[in-house]
Amino acid sequence: MSFIVKIKKQLALYELSVDLETEAGILAVIGGSGSGKSMTLKCIAGIEKPDSGFISLNGKVLYDSSKKINLPPQKRKVGYLFQEYALFPTMTAAENISIVMKKKDPVQVQKWLEKYGLGDYADSYPDHLSGGQKQRLAMIRMLAAEPQCILLDEPFSALDEHIKRKMEREVMEMLHDFGKPILFVSHNQEEVYRLADRIGSMENGRFSSIREKREFFAEPQTAGQAKMVGCNNISKIDWISKDQVYAKEWNLLLRVPSTEPEDRKRYRAIAIYPGDITLYSEDAILEEKQVRNKISVKSCSTEEELHSWAVSCQIDGTDAELMMLLSKEKMPSVPEKITEIFVDGGKIHLLQ
């Protein structure tokens, strides 16, 4: 099941440029508000028209600007779950499902409603359903149309936090046997990590390469990706040597992984994960030739989290801060006075 999207579309602030190819499974598209995520889905679904490019699904061409092919939404066999669910307000739950079916089958509709906890709501209208019930109904209707791929646009953003996890489990259960491509758009890093198989990021309309989710979170490639996965310790750099940089935001000289001249042209920033900063250099066993960077700090503030201490350290001689996470298991309390923190050079991420 091959799904290919290669499109461009000029928007007000930037040009949307997407080049992706995926198969069965959940591909997450992560990015901030206004980055182009939802517009990409609308172009795939046929709601918006790209300026140029090509879209095909399992060998069927949905859009080809060079051949003037642009199938209408109803002929694309693409399931699209909107943020607002887009249920028909004047139709009952059963009618909302039946209207998309090739062959009307009231018995099958009732079976679906029963299976997903809506058996008593067949004759209810959408405005009489809760947010979770509306979402389940929208999912049933989408699957009843027998789509060849599914687009999920921030599907849990309208839900209260206390029911979000429950709805995630329910949606994933409904999609468990789908066996076709699913594009899942979100700005929530935890949501993406729990649900996706692979991830690509969207920054100012440009779609990144697709990577396995653990690799994406462990090795961000850009400053934007580093922020998306929860790392805010980011600084632009000047190269001093093959393994030393000057971090401009922090006014620091730091040892980093050794790089070749061509790579130094690509990498213009660094990121340090909060969990990779420690208090004592002797706490970690260093690999051969690895350098522990020592950073002087003039003040720190601590906030208690569930399993860790979040410590903001103001770097000596600057107004800049580095965020550090200390495990409560390893460190039951935080020292009142912190004057030095340490970072393994090998754990500093080089960013494009």
N, C-alpha and C positions, 0 to 999 in steps of 0.2 A: 504494500500500500504506500505508494510514493506521493508526497505532497511537496510541490515546488512553488515558491513565491519569489519572483524577481521583479520588483516594481519600484517606480519613482513617482513622487507627487509633490509639487511645489506647494508649501503651506505658507502662512503669513510670516513666520519667523525663520524657517529653514526648509530645506528640501528633504522630504521623507525618502529614505533609501533602504530598501529591505532586500536581502538576498539570503534565502534560507531554503533548506531541503531537509525534510524529516519524514519519518515513517510512523508506524503504530507506537503508541505510548504518549505520555504527557510531556510536552515541551512548554516550559514556562518562559514568558517574556516579561522580564522585570525592568522597571524604570520608574522615574518620578512622574509627577503630574505634568501633562503637556509634552511628554517626550515623544509621542507618536504611537503609543501602544494601541489605543482604541481605534485610531484612524487606520492602522494596519488591518485590524480585524474587519472594519467596515469595508475596506477595499477587497478583502478576501470574500466577504459575504455578498458583495455586489451592491451594497448600500451607497458606497462612494466609488468613484471611478478614478483609477490612477492616471497620470499623464502618459506613462509609457510602461512597458514591461510585459510580463508573462506570468500566468497562474495556471497550474494544472493539478488535478486531483485524480490519482490512480489512472493516469493516462488520458483523462478527459480534460480538454482545454476549457478553462472557465473565462480566461481573459488573455488576449494577445493583441497588443496595440498594432503590431506590424501587419496582422491579418484582419484587423478590425473586428475581432471577436470579443464580445462582452455580454455573457449570458446574464439574464435577469436573476435576481435572488432565488426565485421559486424553482429555477432549473439547475441550480448549482449543487443541490443536495448537501448543503452546509448547515449544520445546526448551530444556532447562535443564541447563547443565554445572555441576555442583557442585564445590566445592573438593576434595572427597574422591573425585570422579568417580562414586560410587554404582554401581559395576559389581556384577553379581550374582556373588558369590564361588563359587557352586556350578555356574556355567555356564562353558563354554569361551568363547574370544573370538568364535568364529563364532555360538554360541548367544546370546551377549549382544546381537549385532546382529539375528539372525533374530527374536528375540522381539518386537521393536518394529515389524516390517514387516507391512504389510497383507497382502501376498502373499509367502509364503516363497519365496526364490529363492537356493539355496546357491551357484549360479554367480556371481550378482551379489555376494553376500557375499564370496566369495573374490577377486573382482576388486577390491573396495574394500580388502580386507586387503593385497593385492599392491601396489596403488597407493600405499598409505601405509606401506609397509615392514613389514607384519605378516603377510606371506604364509606364513611358516614357523611362525606362532603360532596358526593357526586352532583347534587342539585344546588350546591352553594355557589354564590358568586364571589369573585376574587376579593371584593372589599369586605367580605365576611371571614376571610382567612387571615391567619397570622403570617408574619414574614417568613417563617420557616415553612409553613404550609404552601405559601405562594411559590417558594423556591422549588419545593418538591413537585408541585403541579407543573411549573415551567420545565423542569427536567423531564418529566413524563411526556409532556407534549413534544419536546424536542426529540426525544428518542422514538416516539411514535411516528415521526416523519421519516424514519429510517435514513438518517444522514450518513454520509461517507466520511465526514470529519466533524469535529465539534469545536466551537470557539467559546471560551468562557471569559467574560469581561468583568474582572473584579467581582466574582460571584458572591463573595462573603462580606463585601464592604458595607452593606446596608444592615448587617446583623449585629445585635448586641454581642459583646465579648463572651458572655456566659453561655451563649448558644452556638457560637461560631464553630467551636471544635466539634460539637455534635453534628452540625450541618456538614462540615468537612467530611466526617466519616460517612454520613448518609450519601452525599454526592459521590464519593469515591466508591461506595458499594454499588451505586447505580451504574457507574461507569466501568466497573471491574471487568466485565466481559465484553466491553465495546470493541476492542481489538482493532481500532482505527486511530488515525492521528487526532490528538487533542491539543489545541493551543490555549494555554491558560495565562491570561494577563493579570499581573498583580504588581503592587508596589511594596508588599509586605514580605520581608525576607524570610521570616519564620514560616509563614504560610507556604511560600515557594519551596523551601527546603523540605517540609513535610510531604508535599503532594507531588512534586515534579520528578521526572526521571532525568531530564536534561534542561539546561538553562541557556538563554541568550539574553543580552541586555540591550535596552534601547536608550540612547543618549542623543538628544537633539535631532531625532529623526533617523539616526543611523543605527542599524542592527548589527550586533557583534557576531563573532563566530559562536557556534553552539558547542557547549562543553558539558560533560557529565557533572551533575550538581555538586558532588564533593570537591571536584577539581575547581569548579567555579568559585566556591566559597573559600577554599584553601589558598588559591592562587589568583587573586584579581589581577586583571591586565591593565586596567586604567584607574585613574583617581575616582571616576564616576562609579565603577564597579566596586571599588574598595568601600565607598560610602554606602552602596546598596547592600553590602553584606555586613554592615555594622562596624566598619573601621573608620574612625574619625581622626586618627593620628596620621595626617597626610601633609607632606611638605614638598614643594618644588626644590630641585637640586641643581647644583653645578658640580661637574665631575672634577675631582682633584687628581686622581690616579685611577688605575684599573679597579681598585677595591676601596676607594675612599671618596666620599662626597661631602659637599657643604650643603646642609639643609637650611634653606633660606628662611623659612618661617620660624625655625627654632634657633637660628644662629649657632649651629653645631657642626663640627666635623665628625663624621661617623664612618666606621668601617662597614662595608656591605659586601655581598657576594661578588667575587672577581668576575669581570666582564671583558669581552673583546671590544676593540674599537668600534665596530659596526653596531654592536648592541648599545654602546654608550650614546650613540646618536638617537636611538629609539627611546631610551629610558630617561624621562625628564622629571620624574617625581618618585617618592618613596612612601610606603605605608608601614606602620608598625601596629600589629594587633595589640589591644589592651592586655590580653592574656599572656603576651610574650615579653612583657616588662616585669622585672623582678626587683626585689630590694637588695638581695645579697648575691654577689658574684659566685660565692662558693656553693650556692644552692643547686647549680646545674653542672653536669659533666659536659665539658666542651669538647667538640670534635677537634682533631688535629688541625692546627693552623687557624682555627676559628677564633675570632676576637670578640671579647665582651666589651661593648661600649659602656663607659661610665659617664653618667650625666648628673651634673650638680643641680639641685633644686633648692629654691629658697623658701617655699611654703607648699603645703598640701592640705586639701580638704577631703573628708571621707564621707561617703554615703553607704549605708548598709543595704545590701540586696539579699535575696533569699539564700543563695549559696556562696556569695562572694562579697568582698568590699570593693566599691568603686572609688578609686582615689584619683583626684585631679591634682597633678603636680605642676606648679609654676616653675619653669626653667630659669635657673639663675641668670640674671643679667638681661632678661627679656620679660615681655608680658604674655608670652606664649605658654600653652599648657599641653601636657601629655596625659592621656587617660590611661590608668592602670587598673587591672582587675586582679585581686588577690583572693585565692581560694580560702574560705573559712576553715575547711578541713585541714589545710596545711598551716594556716595562720589564724588561730582563734581570735586574735585581736591585732589591731594595727598600731605600730609604735607611735607615740605622741609626736616625736620629732623625726622627720625623714629628711636627710640631706643629700642622699645619692640614690639613683636608680640605675638599673643595668639592662642592656638589650644585647642579645646575641647578634652579631653581624650577619650570621647565616639566616636569621629569621626576619630580616628586613626585606620587604617586598619591593622590587623594582617595578615601576609603573610607566606605561607609555604616555 
